Amino acid sequence: MEPFILILVLSVVQSLFGVGLLLFGTPLMLLMGHEYTEALLYLLPASAAISWSQVKDTYQIKLGGAYRKYFFMISMPLLFVGMILAGHYDLKWEIKFFITIMLTVAFIVRTSSKFREKLQNLMRKNLPFALGFMGIIHGLSNMGGSILTPLVSSLYKDKNKVLAGVSFDYAFMASFQLLVLALYKGENFEAKYLIGSAISLSMRYLIGKRIFKFTTEVNYQRLLNGFILANAVLLAVNL
């Protein structure tokens, strides 16, 4: 029952920021004593369902800078490479440490007007590299959202564009991960894992969308900064 309670709570977070179920859910389920593959089987269907519902609502939003093209050309292939490497090497501690440092820096930069513009310019100039890095990190550790959220929020200030960019990437990545799991771990997939999809969609339409709609741009950015900081703290605790 505990995985579904976790999905219920984190679905509201993902409704606001496009990430949350995998990013927070994976380390929390590992702390609860679940195996990594089992955590994915619970969380991926829920994450994919809510991300696709967000894609449906935001697909007409123009992101510019060939964002979606770079994602397919660079992020997705490197996601697969990361998944292969994760199957052969245990790099979870190193990845967690690196991302914790990076998130802390991202929080400082986002809350400092002096460095914010520099970060935005850096991300725009190096978008293919940033998206590729995010893809391989997600394949290695399921923590690509730690990079994706600061990346997209540095590119776009409008909350709808932030949600459009993040949910687009997460929808395809979660679906691809599910496909790989179905091919290699199909015998472990049970109908109960699909319950999370119904829970996540219900929470988004009952609560998440309403909170997002009535959140001002300023408050959204504050919540996003808090989300990035909380993410860094959670990873630091789990090192």
C-alpha positions as semicolon CSV with decimal commas, in nm:
position;residue;x (nm);y (nm);z (nm)
1;M;0,000;0,000;0,000
2;E;0,287;0,240;0,077
3;P;0,399;0,281;-0,290
4;F;0,050;0,400;-0,383
5;I;0,043;0,653;-0,098
6;L;0,378;0,781;-0,221
7;I;0,243;0,806;-0,577
8;L;-0,064;0,992;-0,451
9;V;0,147;1,262;-0,283
10;L;0,417;1,296;-0,549
11;S;0,161;1,319;-0,830
12;V;0,072;1,667;-0,705
13;V;0,441;1,765;-0,722
14;Q;0,471;1,631;-1,077
15;S;0,153;1,813;-1,175
16;L;0,326;2,140;-1,089
17;F;0,682;2,084;-1,213
18;G;0,662;1,796;-1,462
19;V;0,890;1,582;-1,243
20;G;0,862;1,431;-0,897
21;L;0,741;1,073;-0,916
22;L;1,070;0,929;-1,039
23;L;1,296;1,193;-0,890
24;F;1,167;1,170;-0,534
25;G;0,990;0,835;-0,558
26;T;1,293;0,627;-0,661
27;P;1,521;0,713;-0,363
28;L;1,228;0,702;-0,120
29;M;1,120;0,356;-0,235
30;L;1,478;0,233;-0,206
31;L;1,483;0,365;0,151
32;M;1,161;0,172;0,215
33;G;1,341;-0,147;0,119
34;H;1,213;-0,199;-0,236
35;E;1,440;-0,322;-0,514
36;Y;1,535;-0,073;-0,786
37;T;1,345;-0,262;-1,058
38;E;1,035;-0,289;-0,840
39;A;1,048;0,085;-0,774
40;L;1,054;0,147;-1,150
41;L;0,763;-0,090;-1,210
42;Y;0,552;0,107;-0,961
43;L;0,663;0,456;-1,058
44;L;0,710;0,450;-1,436
45;P;0,344;0,383;-1,532
46;A;0,230;0,661;-1,296
47;S;0,493;0,903;-1,424
48;A;0,423;0,824;-1,791
49;A;0,047;0,867;-1,745
50;I;0,071;1,208;-1,583
51;S;0,343;1,328;-1,824
52;W;0,139;1,231;-2,132
53;S;-0,164;1,414;-1,992
54;Q;0,056;1,724;-1,955
55;V;0,189;1,681;-2,310
56;K;-0,171;1,669;-2,433
57;D;-0,240;2,004;-2,263
58;T;0,081;2,178;-2,374
59;Y;0,178;2,032;-2,713
60;Q;0,085;2,354;-2,898
61;I;0,327;2,564;-2,693
62;K;0,630;2,669;-2,899
63;L;0,957;2,612;-2,715
64;G;1,199;2,743;-2,976
65;G;1,569;2,671;-3,011
66;A;1,499;2,328;-3,167
67;Y;1,444;2,197;-2,815
68;R;1,229;1,896;-2,908
69;K;1,451;1,805;-3,206
70;Y;1,765;1,800;-2,992
71;F;1,585;1,589;-2,732
72;F;1,506;1,313;-2,985
73;M;1,843;1,330;-3,158
74;I;2,062;1,342;-2,848
75;S;1,881;1,270;-2,521
76;M;1,700;0,952;-2,621
77;P;2,002;0,767;-2,766
78;L;2,212;0,863;-2,462
79;L;1,931;0,751;-2,231
80;F;1,967;0,405;-2,383
81;V;2,346;0,418;-2,346
82;G;2,303;0,513;-1,979
83;M;2,067;0,222;-1,919
84;I;2,319;-0,020;-2,071
85;L;2,601;0,121;-1,856
86;A;2,382;0,105;-1,545
87;G;2,337;-0,265;-1,609
88;H;2,712;-0,322;-1,599
89;Y;2,842;-0,068;-1,346
90;D;2,720;0,062;-1,010
91;L;2,770;0,439;-1,029
92;K;2,473;0,548;-0,820
93;W;2,678;0,706;-0,537
94;E;2,899;0,903;-0,775
95;I;2,596;1,024;-0,972
96;K;2,410;1,126;-0,655
97;F;2,710;1,319;-0,526
98;F;2,762;1,505;-0,854
99;I;2,393;1,593;-0,892
100;T;2,370;1,712;-0,532
101;I;2,654;1,959;-0,593
102;M;2,503;2,068;-0,923
103;L;2,156;2,123;-0,775
104;T;2,300;2,331;-0,493
105;V;2,478;2,549;-0,746
106;A;2,160;2,570;-0,957
107;F;1,961;2,687;-0,653
108;I;2,217;2,957;-0,573
109;V;2,224;3,076;-0,933
110;R;1,843;3,080;-0,967
111;T;1,803;3,285;-0,650
112;S;2,073;3,533;-0,750
113;S;1,976;3,784;-1,018
114;K;2,346;3,845;-1,080
115;F;2,409;3,493;-1,210
116;R;2,066;3,404;-1,349
117;E;2,121;3,569;-1,687
118;K;2,462;3,405;-1,720
119;L;2,307;3,063;-1,659
120;Q;2,036;3,124;-1,918
121;N;2,291;3,228;-2,180
122;L;2,511;2,928;-2,100
123;M;2,219;2,685;-2,134
124;R;2,103;2,837;-2,462
125;K;2,450;2,815;-2,613
126;N;2,503;2,457;-2,496
127;L;2,152;2,313;-2,524
128;P;2,252;1,995;-2,717
129;F;2,521;1,913;-2,459
130;A;2,289;1,983;-2,164
131;L;2,009;1,765;-2,305
132;G;2,254;1,486;-2,386
133;F;2,401;1,499;-2,038
134;M;2,052;1,484;-1,889
135;G;1,968;1,178;-2,101
136;I;2,268;0,971;-1,998
137;I;2,230;1,066;-1,630
138;H;1,866;0,957;-1,639
139;G;1,964;0,627;-1,796
140;L;2,232;0,569;-1,533
141;S;2,039;0,666;-1,222
142;N;1,677;0,765;-1,299
143;M;1,767;1,112;-1,169
144;G;1,767;1,306;-1,495
145;G;1,492;1,528;-1,357
146;S;1,752;1,683;-1,126
147;I;1,917;1,827;-1,437
148;L;1,607;1,868;-1,652
149;T;1,418;2,101;-1,418
150;P;1,697;2,359;-1,370
151;L;1,777;2,333;-1,741
152;V;1,427;2,405;-1,871
153;S;1,354;2,668;-1,606
154;S;1,671;2,850;-1,709
155;L;1,561;2,851;-2,072
156;Y;1,202;2,966;-2,016
157;K;1,048;3,194;-1,755
158;D;0,683;3,126;-1,843
159;K;0,552;2,846;-1,621
160;N;0,357;2,690;-1,910
161;K;0,673;2,660;-2,119
162;V;0,863;2,511;-1,826
163;L;0,591;2,249;-1,779
164;A;0,571;2,185;-2,156
165;G;0,945;2,123;-2,187
166;V;0,982;1,905;-1,879
167;S;0,669;1,694;-1,934
168;F;0,758;1,636;-2,301
169;D;1,096;1,488;-2,210
170;Y;0,964;1,287;-1,917
171;A;0,675;1,137;-2,115
172;F;0,906;0,990;-2,380
173;M;1,177;0,885;-2,136
174;A;0,935;0,707;-1,901
175;S;0,766;0,532;-2,194
176;F;1,101;0,418;-2,333
177;Q;1,210;0,288;-1,992
178;L;0,881;0,099;-1,962
179;L;0,939;-0,056;-2,303
180;V;1,287;-0,172;-2,203
181;L;1,153;-0,316;-1,876
182;A;0,873;-0,495;-2,061
183;L;1,126;-0,657;-2,295
184;Y;1,374;-0,764;-2,028
185;K;1,160;-0,795;-1,715
186;G;0,823;-0,877;-1,865
187;E;0,766;-1,172;-1,635
188;N;0,773;-0,938;-1,333
189;F;0,509;-0,696;-1,461
190;E;0,176;-0,729;-1,277
191;A;-0,158;-0,553;-1,319
192;K;-0,120;-0,387;-0,978
193;Y;0,153;-0,161;-1,115
194;L;-0,103;0,010;-1,339
195;I;-0,301;0,129;-1,037
196;G;-0,045;0,406;-1,000
197;S;-0,146;0,549;-1,338
198;A;-0,507;0,591;-1,225
199;I;-0,393;0,749;-0,898
200;S;-0,155;0,995;-1,064
201;L;-0,410;1,110;-1,323
202;S;-0,678;1,151;-1,058
203;M;-0,450;1,364;-0,841
204;R;-0,348;1,581;-1,133
205;Y;-0,702;1,659;-1,247
206;L;-0,850;1,690;-0,897
207;I;-0,573;1,890;-0,729
208;G;-0,258;1,948;-0,935
209;K;-0,408;2,136;-1,231
210;R;-0,603;2,366;-1,000
211;I;-0,294;2,459;-0,799
212;F;-0,097;2,518;-1,122
213;K;-0,372;2,736;-1,270
214;F;-0,393;2,970;-0,971
215;T;-0,018;2,994;-0,910
216;T;0,131;3,325;-1,024
217;E;0,457;3,333;-1,220
218;V;0,643;3,476;-0,921
219;N;0,509;3,216;-0,678
220;Y;0,574;2,941;-0,931
221;Q;0,940;3,040;-0,952
222;R;0,961;3,044;-0,571
223;L;0,804;2,699;-0,550
224;L;1,041;2,576;-0,819
225;N;1,341;2,709;-0,627
226;G;1,214;2,531;-0,316
227;F;1,166;2,213;-0,517
228;I;1,526;2,226;-0,646
229;L;1,660;2,287;-0,294
230;A;1,450;2,004;-0,146
231;N;1,580;1,775;-0,420
232;A;1,940;1,860;-0,333
233;V;1,877;1,803;0,040
234;L;1,710;1,466;-0,023
235;L;1,998;1,344;-0,238
236;A;2,254;1,468;0,018
237;V;2,078;1,277;0,298
238;N;2,085;0,960;0,086
239;L;2,454;0,977;-0,006
